[in-house]
Amino acid sequence: MVVDDSINQALNRIADNQEEMNETLKRIANHYDGIVPVMERNAKRVEKAHEEMYDEFGVNTQNSFNTPPRN
């Protein structure tokens, strides 16, 4: 029957599309899983560097104002 064939073809196309979408989503998830840990590690590294810079700046500023004048 023509209607049954049309419905069957439509359902097959939907199923094929669903499989393609699942593969695409798997690739996106794998990319995400590979990139996010690196981004988190880099963000922590930058934050630590900023903290160290501000800590060092504070110590250097304090030392420059606390040193006795030279003769």
PDB file with one MODEL, atoms N, CA, C and O in Angstrom:
MODEL        1
ATOM      1  N   MET A   1       0.843  -1.165   0.000  1.00  0.00           N
ATOM      2  CA  MET A   1       0.000   0.000   0.000  1.00  0.00           C
ATOM      3  C   MET A   1       0.896   1.239   0.000  1.00  0.00           C
ATOM      4  O   MET A   1       1.934   1.246   0.661  1.00  0.00           O
ATOM      5  N   VAL A   2       0.514   2.270  -0.723  1.00  0.00           N
ATOM      6  CA  VAL A   2       1.314   3.475  -0.895  1.00  0.00           C
ATOM      7  C   VAL A   2       1.453   4.250   0.404  1.00  0.00           C
ATOM      8  O   VAL A   2       2.534   4.753   0.710  1.00  0.00           O
ATOM      9  N   VAL A   3       0.383   4.353   1.167  1.00  0.00           N
ATOM     10  CA  VAL A   3       0.420   5.089   2.431  1.00  0.00           C
ATOM     11  C   VAL A   3       1.361   4.396   3.416  1.00  0.00           C
ATOM     12  O   VAL A   3       2.140   5.056   4.104  1.00  0.00           O
ATOM     13  N   ASP A   4       1.289   3.081   3.484  1.00  0.00           N
ATOM     14  CA  ASP A   4       2.167   2.336   4.382  1.00  0.00           C
ATOM     15  C   ASP A   4       3.633   2.527   3.995  1.00  0.00           C
ATOM     16  O   ASP A   4       4.491   2.657   4.867  1.00  0.00           O
ATOM     17  N   ASP A   5       3.921   2.545   2.707  1.00  0.00           N
ATOM     18  CA  ASP A   5       5.293   2.763   2.254  1.00  0.00           C
ATOM     19  C   ASP A   5       5.765   4.169   2.606  1.00  0.00           C
ATOM     20  O   ASP A   5       6.907   4.345   3.032  1.00  0.00           O
ATOM     21  N   SER A   6       4.916   5.160   2.439  1.00  0.00           N
ATOM     22  CA  SER A   6       5.272   6.545   2.776  1.00  0.00           C
ATOM     23  C   SER A   6       5.542   6.685   4.263  1.00  0.00           C
ATOM     24  O   SER A   6       6.512   7.325   4.670  1.00  0.00           O
ATOM     25  N   ILE A   7       4.685   6.086   5.067  1.00  0.00           N
ATOM     26  CA  ILE A   7       4.878   6.137   6.524  1.00  0.00           C
ATOM     27  C   ILE A   7       6.151   5.395   6.902  1.00  0.00           C
ATOM     28  O   ILE A   7       6.911   5.861   7.750  1.00  0.00           O
ATOM     29  N   ASN A   8       6.389   4.251   6.282  1.00  0.00           N
ATOM     30  CA  ASN A   8       7.594   3.468   6.556  1.00  0.00           C
ATOM     31  C   ASN A   8       8.849   4.258   6.185  1.00  0.00           C
ATOM     32  O   ASN A   8       9.818   4.277   6.944  1.00  0.00           O
ATOM     33  N   GLN A   9       8.832   4.905   5.027  1.00  0.00           N
ATOM     34  CA  GLN A   9       9.982   5.711   4.611  1.00  0.00           C
ATOM     35  C   GLN A   9      10.204   6.885   5.565  1.00  0.00           C
ATOM     36  O   GLN A   9      11.338   7.193   5.932  1.00  0.00           O
ATOM     37  N   ALA A  10       9.117   7.530   5.957  1.00  0.00           N
ATOM     38  CA  ALA A  10       9.234   8.658   6.889  1.00  0.00           C
ATOM     39  C   ALA A  10       9.813   8.193   8.229  1.00  0.00           C
ATOM     40  O   ALA A  10      10.683   8.858   8.792  1.00  0.00           O
ATOM     41  N   LEU A  11       9.342   7.074   8.730  1.00  0.00           N
ATOM     42  CA  LEU A  11       9.862   6.552   9.995  1.00  0.00           C
ATOM     43  C   LEU A  11      11.320   6.151   9.871  1.00  0.00           C
ATOM     44  O   LEU A  11      12.094   6.356  10.806  1.00  0.00           O
ATOM     45  N   ASN A  12      11.707   5.590   8.751  1.00  0.00           N
ATOM     46  CA  ASN A  12      13.111   5.227   8.530  1.00  0.00           C
ATOM     47  C   ASN A  12      13.993   6.469   8.487  1.00  0.00           C
ATOM     48  O   ASN A  12      15.089   6.473   9.047  1.00  0.00           O
ATOM     49  N   ARG A  13      13.520   7.525   7.823  1.00  0.00           N
ATOM     50  CA  ARG A  13      14.289   8.772   7.780  1.00  0.00           C
ATOM     51  C   ARG A  13      14.435   9.368   9.177  1.00  0.00           C
ATOM     52  O   ARG A  13      15.499   9.864   9.546  1.00  0.00           O
ATOM     53  N   ILE A  14      13.351   9.310   9.948  1.00  0.00           N
ATOM     54  CA  ILE A  14      13.408   9.812  11.327  1.00  0.00           C
ATOM     55  C   ILE A  14      14.415   8.998  12.143  1.00  0.00           C
ATOM     56  O   ILE A  14      15.204   9.563  12.901  1.00  0.00           O
ATOM     57  N   ALA A  15      14.387   7.694  11.990  1.00  0.00           N
ATOM     58  CA  ALA A  15      15.326   6.833  12.736  1.00  0.00           C
ATOM     59  C   ALA A  15      16.760   7.115  12.313  1.00  0.00           C
ATOM     60  O   ALA A  15      17.650   7.192  13.160  1.00  0.00           O
ATOM     61  N   ASP A  16      16.995   7.271  11.016  1.00  0.00           N
ATOM     62  CA  ASP A  16      18.352   7.580  10.538  1.00  0.00           C
ATOM     63  C   ASP A  16      18.819   8.932  11.077  1.00  0.00           C
ATOM     64  O   ASP A  16      19.963   9.082  11.507  1.00  0.00           O
ATOM     65  N   ASN A  17      17.923   9.899  11.047  1.00  0.00           N
ATOM     66  CA  ASN A  17      18.269  11.221  11.569  1.00  0.00           C
ATOM     67  C   ASN A  17      18.587  11.142  13.059  1.00  0.00           C
ATOM     68  O   ASN A  17      19.520  11.793  13.529  1.00  0.00           O
ATOM     69  N   GLN A  18      17.838  10.369  13.784  1.00  0.00           N
ATOM     70  CA  GLN A  18      18.074  10.206  15.218  1.00  0.00           C
ATOM     71  C   GLN A  18      19.454   9.598  15.476  1.00  0.00           C
ATOM     72  O   GLN A  18      20.158  10.027  16.390  1.00  0.00           O
ATOM     73  N   GLU A  19      19.835   8.620  14.689  1.00  0.00           N
ATOM     74  CA  GLU A  19      21.164   8.012  14.830  1.00  0.00           C
ATOM     75  C   GLU A  19      22.261   9.026  14.540  1.00  0.00           C
ATOM     76  O   GLU A  19      23.265   9.074  15.249  1.00  0.00           O
ATOM     77  N   GLU A  20      22.075   9.837  13.501  1.00  0.00           N
ATOM     78  CA  GLU A  20      23.061  10.869  13.182  1.00  0.00           C
ATOM     79  C   GLU A  20      23.171  11.887  14.309  1.00  0.00           C
ATOM     80  O   GLU A  20      24.272  12.314  14.657  1.00  0.00           O
ATOM     81  N   MET A  21      22.048  12.274  14.872  1.00  0.00           N
ATOM     82  CA  MET A  21      22.056  13.232  15.975  1.00  0.00           C
ATOM     83  C   MET A  21      22.751  12.651  17.200  1.00  0.00           C
ATOM     84  O   MET A  21      23.485  13.354  17.894  1.00  0.00           O
ATOM     85  N   ASN A  22      22.522  11.374  17.466  1.00  0.00           N
ATOM     86  CA  ASN A  22      23.192  10.727  18.599  1.00  0.00           C
ATOM     87  C   ASN A  22      24.698  10.723  18.398  1.00  0.00           C
ATOM     88  O   ASN A  22      25.448  10.977  19.341  1.00  0.00           O
ATOM     89  N   GLU A  23      25.149  10.440  17.193  1.00  0.00           N
ATOM     90  CA  GLU A  23      26.589  10.457  16.904  1.00  0.00           C
ATOM     91  C   GLU A  23      27.158  11.865  17.072  1.00  0.00           C
ATOM     92  O   GLU A  23      28.245  12.048  17.621  1.00  0.00           O
ATOM     93  N   THR A  24      26.411  12.848  16.593  1.00  0.00           N
ATOM     94  CA  THR A  24      26.856  14.236  16.737  1.00  0.00           C
ATOM     95  C   THR A  24      26.947  14.620  18.209  1.00  0.00           C
ATOM     96  O   THR A  24      27.918  15.247  18.633  1.00  0.00           O
ATOM     97  N   LEU A  25      25.951  14.249  18.973  1.00  0.00           N
ATOM     98  CA  LEU A  25      25.959  14.555  20.405  1.00  0.00           C
ATOM     99  C   LEU A  25      27.097  13.836  21.125  1.00  0.00           C
ATOM    100  O   LEU A  25      27.685  14.394  22.052  1.00  0.00           O
ATOM    101  N   LYS A  26      27.412  12.628  20.722  1.00  0.00           N
ATOM    102  CA  LYS A  26      28.542  11.908  21.314  1.00  0.00           C
ATOM    103  C   LYS A  26      29.846  12.623  21.020  1.00  0.00           C
ATOM    104  O   LYS A  26      30.702  12.737  21.898  1.00  0.00           O
ATOM    105  N   ARG A  27      30.012  13.109  19.786  1.00  0.00           N
ATOM    106  CA  ARG A  27      31.234  13.840  19.437  1.00  0.00           C
ATOM    107  C   ARG A  27      31.339  15.138  20.233  1.00  0.00           C
ATOM    108  O   ARG A  27      32.420  15.505  20.695  1.00  0.00           O
ATOM    109  N   ILE A  28      30.209  15.830  20.389  1.00  0.00           N
ATOM    110  CA  ILE A  28      30.210  17.058  21.180  1.00  0.00           C
ATOM    111  C   ILE A  28      30.580  16.746  22.632  1.00  0.00           C
ATOM    112  O   ILE A  28      31.381  17.457  23.239  1.00  0.00           O
ATOM    113  N   ALA A  29      30.004  15.696  23.178  1.00  0.00           N
ATOM    114  CA  ALA A  29      30.289  15.320  24.565  1.00  0.00           C
ATOM    115  C   ALA A  29      31.753  14.940  24.743  1.00  0.00           C
ATOM    116  O   ALA A  29      32.371  15.320  25.737  1.00  0.00           O
ATOM    117  N   ASN A  30      32.309  14.202  23.804  1.00  0.00           N
ATOM    118  CA  ASN A  30      33.726  13.833  23.887  1.00  0.00           C
ATOM    119  C   ASN A  30      34.616  15.065  23.811  1.00  0.00           C
ATOM    120  O   ASN A  30      35.598  15.171  24.545  1.00  0.00           O
ATOM    121  N   HIS A  31      34.277  15.989  22.931  1.00  0.00           N
ATOM    122  CA  HIS A  31      35.047  17.230  22.819  1.00  0.00           C
ATOM    123  C   HIS A  31      34.960  18.005  24.127  1.00  0.00           C
ATOM    124  O   HIS A  31      35.970  18.486  24.641  1.00  0.00           O
ATOM    125  N   TYR A  32      33.758  18.121  24.659  1.00  0.00           N
ATOM    126  CA  TYR A  32      33.540  18.834  25.915  1.00  0.00           C
ATOM    127  C   TYR A  32      34.358  18.190  27.041  1.00  0.00           C
ATOM    128  O   TYR A  32      35.030  18.883  27.806  1.00  0.00           O
ATOM    129  N   ASP A  33      34.292  16.863  27.130  1.00  0.00           N
ATOM    130  CA  ASP A  33      35.021  16.160  28.181  1.00  0.00           C
ATOM    131  C   ASP A  33      36.529  16.336  28.043  1.00  0.00           C
ATOM    132  O   ASP A  33      37.253  16.299  29.038  1.00  0.00           O
ATOM    133  N   GLY A  34      37.003  16.525  26.818  1.00  0.00           N
ATOM    134  CA  GLY A  34      38.433  16.725  26.610  1.00  0.00           C
ATOM    135  C   GLY A  34      38.874  18.153  26.865  1.00  0.00           C
ATOM    136  O   GLY A  34      40.006  18.382  27.290  1.00  0.00           O
ATOM    137  N   ILE A  35      38.004  19.113  26.613  1.00  0.00           N
ATOM    138  CA  ILE A  35      38.378  20.523  26.707  1.00  0.00           C
ATOM    139  C   ILE A  35      38.155  21.107  28.097  1.00  0.00           C
ATOM    140  O   ILE A  35      38.986  21.873  28.584  1.00  0.00           O
ATOM    141  N   VAL A  36      37.068  20.764  28.727  1.00  0.00           N
ATOM    142  CA  VAL A  36      36.710  21.395  30.001  1.00  0.00           C
ATOM    143  C   VAL A  36      37.775  21.194  31.081  1.00  0.00           C
ATOM    144  O   VAL A  36      38.103  22.162  31.767  1.00  0.00           O
ATOM    145  N   PRO A  37      38.332  20.001  31.272  1.00  0.00           N
ATOM    146  CA  PRO A  37      39.368  19.871  32.302  1.00  0.00           C
ATOM    147  C   PRO A  37      40.586  20.766  32.028  1.00  0.00           C
ATOM    148  O   PRO A  37      41.177  21.310  32.961  1.00  0.00           O
ATOM    149  N   VAL A  38      40.956  20.916  30.771  1.00  0.00           N
ATOM    150  CA  VAL A  38      42.085  21.779  30.420  1.00  0.00           C
ATOM    151  C   VAL A  38      41.739  23.230  30.737  1.00  0.00           C
ATOM    152  O   VAL A  38      42.562  23.964  31.284  1.00  0.00           O
ATOM    153  N   MET A  39      40.533  23.637  30.396  1.00  0.00           N
ATOM    154  CA  MET A  39      40.116  25.010  30.680  1.00  0.00           C
ATOM    155  C   MET A  39      40.081  25.275  32.184  1.00  0.00           C
ATOM    156  O   MET A  39      40.497  26.342  32.636  1.00  0.00           O
ATOM    157  N   GLU A  40      39.590  24.320  32.952  1.00  0.00           N
ATOM    158  CA  GLU A  40      39.553  24.482  34.406  1.00  0.00           C
ATOM    159  C   GLU A  40      40.962  24.578  34.976  1.00  0.00           C
ATOM    160  O   GLU A  40      41.235  25.407  35.844  1.00  0.00           O
ATOM    161  N   ARG A  41      41.851  23.726  34.483  1.00  0.00           N
ATOM    162  CA  ARG A  41      43.241  23.747  34.957  1.00  0.00           C
ATOM    163  C   ARG A  41      43.892  25.093  34.627  1.00  0.00           C
ATOM    164  O   ARG A  41      44.587  25.667  35.466  1.00  0.00           O
ATOM    165  N   ASN A  42      43.672  25.591  33.424  1.00  0.00           N
ATOM    166  CA  ASN A  42      44.246  26.875  33.034  1.00  0.00           C
ATOM    167  C   ASN A  42      43.659  28.018  33.852  1.00  0.00           C
ATOM    168  O   ASN A  42      44.381  28.939  34.234  1.00  0.00           O
ATOM    169  N   ALA A  43      42.363  27.969  34.125  1.00  0.00           N
ATOM    170  CA  ALA A  43      41.726  29.017  34.923  1.00  0.00           C
ATOM    171  C   ALA A  43      42.310  29.030  36.336  1.00  0.00           C
ATOM    172  O   ALA A  43      42.563  30.100  36.891  1.00  0.00           O
ATOM    173  N   LYS A  44      42.525  27.856  36.919  1.00  0.00           N
ATOM    174  CA  LYS A  44      43.124  27.791  38.255  1.00  0.00           C
ATOM    175  C   LYS A  44      44.551  28.317  38.234  1.00  0.00           C
ATOM    176  O   LYS A  44      44.982  28.995  39.167  1.00  0.00           O
ATOM    177  N   ARG A  45      45.288  28.003  37.165  1.00  0.00           N
ATOM    178  CA  ARG A  45      46.659  28.469  37.027  1.00  0.00           C
ATOM    179  C   ARG A  45      46.705  29.999  36.949  1.00  0.00           C
ATOM    180  O   ARG A  45      47.552  30.634  37.577  1.00  0.00           O
ATOM    181  N   VAL A  46      45.798  30.577  36.181  1.00  0.00           N
ATOM    182  CA  VAL A  46      45.746  32.030  36.042  1.00  0.00           C
ATOM    183  C   VAL A  46      45.360  32.674  37.364  1.00  0.00           C
ATOM    184  O   VAL A  46      45.949  33.677  37.767  1.00  0.00           O
ATOM    185  N   GLU A  47      44.378  32.101  38.034  1.00  0.00           N
ATOM    186  CA  GLU A  47      43.958  32.649  39.326  1.00  0.00           C
ATOM    187  C   GLU A  47      45.115  32.606  40.334  1.00  0.00           C
ATOM    188  O   GLU A  47      45.334  33.564  41.075  1.00  0.00           O
ATOM    189  N   LYS A  48      45.837  31.509  40.355  1.00  0.00           N
ATOM    190  CA  LYS A  48      46.978  31.393  41.266  1.00  0.00           C
ATOM    191  C   LYS A  48      48.047  32.420  40.925  1.00  0.00           C
ATOM    192  O   LYS A  48      48.626  33.037  41.819  1.00  0.00           O
ATOM    193  N   ALA A  49      48.310  32.607  39.634  1.00  0.00           N
ATOM    194  CA  ALA A  49      49.311  33.585  39.214  1.00  0.00           C
ATOM    195  C   ALA A  49      48.899  35.000  39.628  1.00  0.00           C
ATOM    196  O   ALA A  49      49.739  35.790  40.061  1.00  0.00           O
ATOM    197  N   HIS A  50      47.608  35.320  39.495  1.00  0.00           N
ATOM    198  CA  HIS A  50      47.126  36.635  39.907  1.00  0.00           C
ATOM    199  C   HIS A  50      47.268  36.819  41.410  1.00  0.00           C
ATOM    200  O   HIS A  50      47.681  37.881  41.875  1.00  0.00           O
ATOM    201  N   GLU A  51      46.927  35.786  42.167  1.00  0.00           N
ATOM    202  CA  GLU A  51      47.061  35.884  43.620  1.00  0.00           C
ATOM    203  C   GLU A  51      48.517  36.085  44.009  1.00  0.00           C
ATOM    204  O   GLU A  51      48.824  36.910  44.870  1.00  0.00           O
ATOM    205  N   GLU A  52      49.414  35.334  43.379  1.00  0.00           N
ATOM    206  CA  GLU A  52      50.837  35.479  43.683  1.00  0.00           C
ATOM    207  C   GLU A  52      51.335  36.866  43.304  1.00  0.00           C
ATOM    208  O   GLU A  52      52.142  37.458  44.021  1.00  0.00           O
ATOM    209  N   MET A  53      50.854  37.387  42.178  1.00  0.00           N
ATOM    210  CA  MET A  53      51.272  38.707  41.745  1.00  0.00           C
ATOM    211  C   MET A  53      50.822  39.766  42.745  1.00  0.00           C
ATOM    212  O   MET A  53      51.596  40.654  43.104  1.00  0.00           O
ATOM    213  N   TYR A  54      49.565  39.673  43.197  1.00  0.00           N
ATOM    214  CA  TYR A  54      49.072  40.653  44.156  1.00  0.00           C
ATOM    215  C   TYR A  54      49.769  40.501  45.506  1.00  0.00           C
ATOM    216  O   TYR A  54      50.073  41.500  46.157  1.00  0.00           O
ATOM    217  N   ASP A  55      50.021  39.279  45.930  1.00  0.00           N
ATOM    218  CA  ASP A  55      50.737  39.069  47.190  1.00  0.00           C
ATOM    219  C   ASP A  55      52.140  39.648  47.099  1.00  0.00           C
ATOM    220  O   ASP A  55      52.592  40.334  48.015  1.00  0.00           O
ATOM    221  N   GLU A  56      52.827  39.376  46.003  1.00  0.00           N
ATOM    222  CA  GLU A  56      54.184  39.886  45.818  1.00  0.00           C
ATOM    223  C   GLU A  56      54.174  41.402  45.725  1.00  0.00           C
ATOM    224  O   GLU A  56      55.058  42.060  46.275  1.00  0.00           O
ATOM    225  N   PHE A  57      53.187  41.969  45.036  1.00  0.00           N
ATOM    226  CA  PHE A  57      53.077  43.417  44.917  1.00  0.00           C
ATOM    227  C   PHE A  57      52.902  44.045  46.292  1.00  0.00           C
ATOM    228  O   PHE A  57      53.514  45.068  46.601  1.00  0.00           O
ATOM    229  N   GLY A  58      52.061  43.426  47.114  1.00  0.00           N
ATOM    230  CA  GLY A  58      51.834  43.960  48.451  1.00  0.00           C
ATOM    231  C   GLY A  58      53.092  43.916  49.295  1.00  0.00           C
ATOM    232  O   GLY A  58      53.386  44.875  50.008  1.00  0.00           O
ATOM    233  N   VAL A  59      53.836  42.836  49.234  1.00  0.00           N
ATOM    234  CA  VAL A  59      55.079  42.708  50.007  1.00  0.00           C
ATOM    235  C   VAL A  59      56.099  43.712  49.507  1.00  0.00           C
ATOM    236  O   VAL A  59      56.753  44.384  50.306  1.00  0.00           O
ATOM    237  N   ASN A  60      56.243  43.821  48.198  1.00  0.00           N
ATOM    238  CA  ASN A  60      57.212  44.773  47.644  1.00  0.00           C
ATOM    239  C   ASN A  60      56.839  46.211  47.987  1.00  0.00           C
ATOM    240  O   ASN A  60      57.717  47.019  48.291  1.00  0.00           O
ATOM    241  N   THR A  61      55.568  46.536  47.943  1.00  0.00           N
ATOM    242  CA  THR A  61      55.129  47.889  48.288  1.00  0.00           C
ATOM    243  C   THR A  61      55.387  48.159  49.754  1.00  0.00           C
ATOM    244  O   THR A  61      55.865  49.232  50.121  1.00  0.00           O
ATOM    245  N   GLN A  62      55.073  47.190  50.588  1.00  0.00           N
ATOM    246  CA  GLN A  62      55.296  47.360  52.018  1.00  0.00           C
ATOM    247  C   GLN A  62      56.787  47.509  52.299  1.00  0.00           C
ATOM    248  O   GLN A  62      57.182  48.369  53.087  1.00  0.00           O
ATOM    249  N   ASN A  63      57.615  46.689  51.672  1.00  0.00           N
ATOM    250  CA  ASN A  63      59.057  46.771  51.884  1.00  0.00           C
ATOM    251  C   ASN A  63      59.613  48.107  51.418  1.00  0.00           C
ATOM    252  O   ASN A  63      60.511  48.650  52.062  1.00  0.00           O
ATOM    253  N   SER A  64      59.116  48.641  50.340  1.00  0.00           N
ATOM    254  CA  SER A  64      59.657  49.901  49.830  1.00  0.00           C
ATOM    255  C   SER A  64      59.298  51.064  50.745  1.00  0.00           C
ATOM    256  O   SER A  64      60.045  52.040  50.813  1.00  0.00           O
ATOM    257  N   PHE A  65      58.182  50.983  51.443  1.00  0.00           N
ATOM    258  CA  PHE A  65      57.816  52.070  52.356  1.00  0.00           C
ATOM    259  C   PHE A  65      58.386  51.873  53.754  1.00  0.00           C
ATOM    260  O   PHE A  65      58.441  52.823  54.534  1.00  0.00           O
ATOM    261  N   ASN A  66      58.811  50.659  54.083  1.00  0.00           N
ATOM    262  CA  ASN A  66      59.330  50.379  55.421  1.00  0.00           C
ATOM    263  C   ASN A  66      60.847  50.398  55.501  1.00  0.00           C
ATOM    264  O   ASN A  66      61.401  50.215  56.584  1.00  0.00           O
ATOM    265  N   THR A  67      61.524  50.613  54.401  1.00  0.00           N
ATOM    266  CA  THR A  67      62.990  50.606  54.444  1.00  0.00           C
ATOM    267  C   THR A  67      63.473  51.972  54.911  1.00  0.00           C
ATOM    268  O   THR A  67      62.918  53.002  54.529  1.00  0.00           O
ATOM    269  N   PRO A  68      64.496  51.970  55.728  1.00  0.00           N
ATOM    270  CA  PRO A  68      65.027  53.261  56.197  1.00  0.00           C
ATOM    271  C   PRO A  68      65.692  54.010  55.042  1.00  0.00           C
ATOM    272  O   PRO A  68      66.212  53.380  54.121  1.00  0.00           O
ATOM    273  N   PRO A  69      65.684  55.316  55.079  1.00  0.00           N
ATOM    274  CA  PRO A  69      66.318  56.086  53.995  1.00  0.00           C
ATOM    275  C   PRO A  69      67.818  55.845  53.978  1.00  0.00           C
ATOM    276  O   PRO A  69      68.447  55.637  55.016  1.00  0.00           O
ATOM    277  N   ARG A  70      68.372  55.878  52.784  1.00  0.00           N
ATOM    278  CA  ARG A  70      69.830  55.689  52.627  1.00  0.00           C
ATOM    279  C   ARG A  70      70.537  57.039  52.723  1.00  0.00           C
ATOM    280  O   ARG A  70      70.017  58.070  52.296  1.00  0.00           O
ATOM    281  N   ASN A  71      71.728  56.997  53.292  1.00  0.00           N
ATOM    282  CA  ASN A  71      72.535  58.231  53.414  1.00  0.00           C
ATOM    283  C   ASN A  71      73.505  58.366  52.314  1.00  0.00           C
ATOM    284  O   ASN A  71      74.255  59.341  52.269  1.00  0.00           O
TER     285      ASN A  71
ENDMDL
END
